[in-house]
Amino acid sequence: MSAEPPIEALAVPWWRLLWASQRREVRRLVAEVVAMRGFMPLLMKPRNGQPWTPAEKAQLIEHLRRLSHLSPYLLLLLLPGSAMLLPAYAWWLDRRRQRR
């Protein structure tokens, strides 16, 4: 029984470049989202009656900068008809479909 070659080996050169750039952007997007962990509790501190310290304000500014870098990806969700593409986005971003 022979193992199937990876999809990158079967693709034409321009498709490989497109696939590689897509994978790179997915990794960057996931890294940015993971780095924003803790943003919501920090953002809700004043609402819960706790003031921000200067260090927390700096963290908040950093999180907002990270969020601004993600805005092109978030824009895709706001375009007309993007709700119909949501299952495709979910499938594309689902990391469980990849073998480890």
Residue frames as a rotation matrix with the C-alpha (Angstrom) as fourth column:
MET 1
0.581 0.814 0.000 0.00
0.814 -0.581 0.000 0.00
0.000 0.000 -1.000 0.00
SER 2
-0.471 -0.796 0.380 1.59
0.799 -0.568 -0.197 3.26
0.373 0.211 0.904 -1.10
ALA 3
-0.113 0.364 -0.925 1.08
0.666 -0.663 -0.342 6.57
-0.737 -0.655 -0.168 0.63
GLU 4
0.619 0.401 0.675 -0.41
0.773 -0.466 -0.431 9.38
0.142 0.788 -0.599 -1.41
PRO 5
-0.536 -0.824 0.181 1.92
0.781 -0.566 -0.263 12.31
0.320 0.000 0.948 -2.14
PRO 6
-0.336 0.409 -0.848 0.99
0.541 -0.653 -0.530 15.60
-0.771 -0.637 -0.002 -0.47
ILE 7
0.636 0.723 0.270 -1.20
0.655 -0.320 -0.684 17.98
-0.408 0.612 -0.677 -2.45
GLU 8
0.565 -0.486 -0.667 1.69
-0.403 -0.868 0.291 20.44
-0.721 0.104 -0.686 -2.80
ALA 9
-0.481 -0.814 0.325 3.69
-0.126 0.431 0.893 17.87
-0.868 0.389 -0.310 -4.81
LEU 10
-0.260 0.471 0.843 0.86
0.845 0.534 -0.037 17.37
-0.468 0.703 -0.536 -7.29
ALA 11
0.638 0.631 -0.442 0.04
0.417 -0.765 -0.491 21.02
-0.648 0.129 -0.751 -7.87
VAL 12
0.480 -0.437 0.761 1.29
0.710 -0.316 -0.630 23.23
0.516 0.842 0.158 -10.66
PRO 13
-0.497 -0.840 -0.218 3.94
0.798 -0.343 -0.496 25.79
0.341 -0.421 0.841 -9.64
TRP 14
-0.631 0.271 0.727 1.62
-0.236 -0.960 0.153 28.81
0.739 -0.075 0.669 -9.43
TRP 15
0.513 0.845 -0.150 -0.80
-0.148 0.259 0.955 26.81
0.846 -0.467 0.258 -7.29
ARG 16
0.196 -0.537 -0.820 2.05
0.873 0.477 -0.104 25.88
0.447 -0.696 0.562 -4.93
LEU 17
-0.811 -0.504 0.297 2.91
0.358 -0.829 -0.429 29.55
0.463 -0.242 0.853 -4.48
LEU 18
-0.191 0.843 0.503 -0.73
-0.498 -0.525 0.690 30.39
0.846 -0.119 0.520 -3.80
TRP 19
0.627 0.415 -0.659 -1.08
0.239 0.703 0.670 27.48
0.742 -0.577 0.342 -1.38
ALA 20
-0.209 -0.809 -0.549 2.14
0.886 0.082 -0.457 28.41
0.415 -0.582 0.699 0.46
SER 21
-0.825 -0.071 0.560 1.10
-0.059 -0.976 -0.210 32.04
0.561 -0.206 0.801 0.85
GLN 22
0.215 0.969 0.119 -2.32
-0.411 -0.021 0.912 30.96
0.886 -0.245 0.393 2.08
ARG 23
0.492 -0.101 -0.865 -0.78
0.636 0.720 0.277 28.64
0.595 -0.686 0.419 4.68
ARG 24
-0.617 -0.784 -0.065 1.60
0.656 -0.467 -0.592 31.40
0.434 -0.408 0.803 5.79
GLU 25
-0.568 0.475 0.672 -1.29
-0.413 -0.871 0.267 33.83
0.712 -0.126 0.691 6.27
VAL 26
0.537 0.755 -0.376 -3.29
-0.059 0.478 0.876 31.25
0.841 -0.448 0.302 8.24
ARG 27
0.091 -0.588 -0.804 -0.35
0.893 0.405 -0.195 30.72
0.440 -0.701 0.562 10.57
ARG 28
-0.846 -0.405 0.346 0.03
0.267 -0.885 -0.382 34.49
0.461 -0.231 0.857 11.00
LEU 29
-0.138 0.897 0.420 -3.68
-0.477 -0.432 0.765 34.93
0.868 -0.094 0.487 11.68
VAL 30
0.614 0.340 -0.713 -3.72
0.346 0.696 0.629 32.14
0.710 -0.633 0.310 14.27
ALA 31
-0.335 -0.820 -0.465 -0.62
0.862 -0.067 -0.502 33.57
0.381 -0.569 0.729 15.96
GLU 32
-0.775 0.094 0.625 -2.26
-0.146 -0.989 -0.032 37.01
0.615 -0.116 0.780 16.19
VAL 33
0.288 0.956 0.061 -5.48
-0.378 0.055 0.924 35.60
0.880 -0.289 0.377 17.62
VAL 34
0.435 -0.196 -0.879 -3.58
0.703 0.684 0.195 33.56
0.563 -0.702 0.436 20.20
ALA 35
-0.651 -0.759 -0.012 -1.54
0.630 -0.532 -0.566 36.63
0.424 -0.376 0.824 21.17
MET 36
-0.491 0.543 0.682 -4.77
-0.401 -0.835 0.376 38.54
0.773 -0.089 0.628 21.88
ARG 37
0.043 0.486 -0.873 -5.74
0.602 0.685 0.411 36.14
0.797 -0.543 -0.263 24.65
GLY 38
-0.311 -0.092 -0.946 -6.84
0.927 -0.250 -0.280 38.09
-0.211 -0.964 0.163 27.70
PHE 39
-0.888 -0.036 0.458 -8.06
0.240 -0.887 0.396 41.09
0.391 0.461 0.796 25.71
MET 40
-0.027 0.985 0.168 -11.72
0.164 -0.162 0.973 40.88
0.986 0.054 -0.158 26.73
PRO 41
0.434 0.190 -0.881 -11.16
0.879 0.123 0.460 40.62
0.196 -0.974 -0.113 30.51
LEU 42
-0.584 -0.720 -0.374 -8.75
0.758 -0.649 0.066 43.54
-0.290 -0.245 0.925 30.27
LEU 43
-0.774 0.345 0.531 -11.22
0.168 -0.697 0.698 45.56
0.610 0.629 0.482 28.22
MET 44
0.200 0.975 -0.101 -14.05
0.294 0.038 0.955 44.93
0.935 -0.220 -0.279 30.71
LYS 45
-0.485 -0.467 -0.740 -12.15
0.821 0.048 -0.568 46.01
0.301 -0.883 0.360 33.83
PRO 46
-0.981 0.124 0.147 -13.63
-0.162 -0.945 -0.286 49.55
0.103 -0.304 0.947 33.98
ARG 47
-0.187 0.970 -0.159 -17.11
-0.489 0.049 0.871 48.14
0.852 0.240 0.465 33.41
ASN 48
0.289 0.226 -0.930 -16.58
0.533 0.769 0.352 45.89
0.795 -0.598 0.102 36.41
GLY 49
0.965 0.206 0.163 -15.49
0.013 -0.659 0.752 48.85
0.262 -0.724 -0.638 38.54
GLN 50
0.475 -0.871 -0.126 -11.73
0.596 0.212 0.775 48.34
-0.648 -0.443 0.620 38.41
PRO 51
0.757 -0.235 -0.610 -9.41
-0.487 -0.826 -0.285 50.99
-0.436 0.512 -0.740 36.95
TRP 52
0.832 -0.553 0.039 -6.66
0.391 0.536 -0.748 50.22
0.393 0.638 0.662 34.44
THR 53
0.466 -0.796 -0.386 -3.07
0.310 -0.261 0.914 50.51
-0.828 -0.546 0.125 35.59
PRO 54
0.333 -0.407 -0.851 -0.53
-0.776 -0.631 -0.002 52.17
-0.536 0.661 -0.526 33.25
ALA 55
-0.755 -0.621 0.213 0.85
-0.418 0.705 0.573 48.72
-0.506 0.343 -0.791 32.35
GLU 56
-0.283 0.740 0.610 -2.64
0.574 0.640 -0.511 47.49
-0.769 0.206 -0.606 31.49
LYS 57
0.615 0.457 -0.642 -3.23
-0.175 -0.715 -0.677 50.58
-0.768 0.529 -0.360 29.34
ALA 58
-0.239 -0.788 -0.568 -0.06
-0.869 -0.087 0.486 49.77
-0.432 0.610 -0.664 27.40
GLN 59
-0.806 0.011 0.592 -1.28
0.113 0.984 0.136 46.18
-0.582 0.176 -0.794 27.00
LEU 60
0.211 0.975 0.069 -4.64
0.414 -0.026 -0.910 47.43
-0.885 0.220 -0.410 25.79
ILE 61
0.422 -0.143 -0.895 -2.98
-0.674 -0.710 -0.204 49.63
-0.606 0.690 -0.396 23.16
GLU 62
-0.688 -0.723 -0.064 -0.90
-0.614 0.532 0.583 46.67
-0.387 0.440 -0.810 22.00
HIS 63
-0.509 0.591 0.625 -4.03
0.454 0.802 -0.389 44.50
-0.731 0.085 -0.677 21.70
LEU 64
0.535 0.743 -0.402 -5.79
0.066 -0.511 -0.857 47.20
-0.842 0.432 -0.323 19.69
ARG 65
-0.036 -0.633 -0.773 -2.81
-0.889 -0.333 0.314 47.42
-0.456 0.699 -0.551 17.34
ARG 66
-0.875 -0.253 0.413 -2.94
-0.111 0.934 0.338 43.66
-0.471 0.250 -0.846 16.85
LEU 67
-0.052 0.958 0.284 -6.65
0.510 0.270 -0.817 43.90
-0.859 0.102 -0.502 16.15
SER 68
0.474 0.200 -0.858 -6.07
-0.476 -0.761 -0.440 46.59
-0.741 0.617 -0.266 13.53
HIS 69
-0.575 -0.731 -0.367 -3.68
-0.743 0.279 0.608 44.24
-0.342 0.623 -0.704 11.71
LEU 70
-0.780 0.349 0.520 -6.43
0.347 0.932 -0.105 41.62
-0.521 0.099 -0.848 11.56
SER 71
-0.154 0.828 -0.539 -8.96
-0.286 -0.559 -0.778 44.02
-0.946 0.034 0.323 10.06
PRO 72
-0.474 0.039 -0.880 -8.51
-0.881 -0.002 0.474 42.87
0.017 0.999 0.035 6.42
TYR 73
-0.933 0.138 -0.333 -9.56
0.109 0.989 0.105 39.38
0.344 0.061 -0.937 7.49
LEU 74
-0.591 0.750 -0.297 -12.49
0.441 -0.007 -0.897 40.69
-0.675 -0.661 -0.327 9.50
LEU 75
-0.469 0.387 -0.794 -13.57
-0.672 -0.740 0.036 42.76
-0.574 0.550 0.607 6.51
LEU 76
-0.867 0.119 -0.484 -14.29
-0.301 0.649 0.699 39.54
0.397 0.752 -0.527 4.61
LEU 77
-0.720 0.622 -0.308 -16.95
0.690 0.595 -0.412 38.71
-0.073 -0.509 -0.858 7.18
LEU 78
-0.349 0.584 -0.733 -18.68
0.150 -0.737 -0.659 42.07
-0.925 -0.340 0.170 6.68
LEU 79
-0.890 -0.021 -0.455 -19.02
-0.427 -0.309 0.850 41.90
-0.158 0.951 0.266 2.90
PRO 80
0.125 0.990 -0.064 -22.46
-0.936 0.096 -0.340 41.17
-0.330 0.103 0.938 1.41
GLY 81
0.673 0.228 -0.703 -22.99
-0.524 0.818 -0.237 37.46
0.521 0.528 0.670 1.00
SER 82
-0.384 -0.923 0.002 -20.23
-0.649 0.268 -0.712 36.58
0.657 -0.274 -0.702 3.42
ALA 83
-0.094 0.419 0.903 -22.68
-0.889 0.372 -0.266 34.83
-0.448 -0.828 0.337 5.74
MET 84
0.897 0.411 -0.163 -23.10
-0.436 0.761 -0.481 32.22
-0.073 0.502 0.862 3.02
LEU 85
0.344 -0.859 -0.379 -19.32
-0.292 0.286 -0.913 31.80
0.893 0.424 -0.152 2.92
LEU 86
0.212 -0.255 0.943 -19.06
-0.971 -0.165 0.174 31.30
0.111 -0.953 -0.283 6.69
PRO 87
0.866 0.068 0.496 -19.16
-0.191 0.961 0.202 27.46
-0.463 -0.269 0.845 6.45
ALA 88
0.759 -0.643 0.102 -16.31
0.358 0.281 -0.890 27.63
0.543 0.713 0.444 3.92
TYR 89
0.179 -0.687 0.705 -14.31
-0.625 -0.633 -0.458 29.89
0.760 -0.358 -0.542 6.27
ALA 90
0.499 0.069 0.864 -14.93
-0.821 0.358 0.445 27.48
-0.279 -0.931 0.235 9.15
TRP 91
0.963 -0.157 0.217 -13.82
0.209 0.947 -0.244 24.51
-0.168 0.281 0.945 7.08
TRP 92
0.562 -0.783 0.267 -10.73
0.140 -0.228 -0.964 26.37
0.815 0.579 -0.018 5.87
LEU 93
0.018 -0.558 0.829 -9.70
-0.762 -0.544 -0.350 27.42
0.647 -0.626 -0.435 9.39
ASP 94
0.859 0.370 0.355 -10.52
-0.512 0.632 0.581 24.09
-0.009 -0.681 0.732 11.05
ARG 95
-0.085 -0.996 -0.032 -7.23
-0.978 0.089 -0.187 22.66
0.189 0.016 -0.982 12.23
ARG 96
-0.009 0.123 0.992 -8.72
-0.579 0.809 -0.106 19.30
-0.815 -0.575 0.064 13.21
ARG 97
0.918 0.394 -0.036 -9.02
-0.248 0.501 -0.829 18.20
-0.309 0.770 0.558 9.58
GLN 98
0.362 -0.871 -0.332 -5.23
-0.745 -0.056 -0.665 18.13
0.561 0.488 -0.669 9.28
ARG 99
0.813 -0.156 -0.561 -3.35
0.334 0.914 0.231 15.00
0.477 -0.375 0.795 10.25
ARG 100
0.729 -0.578 0.367 -0.69
-0.681 -0.560 0.471 15.36
-0.067 -0.593 -0.802 12.89
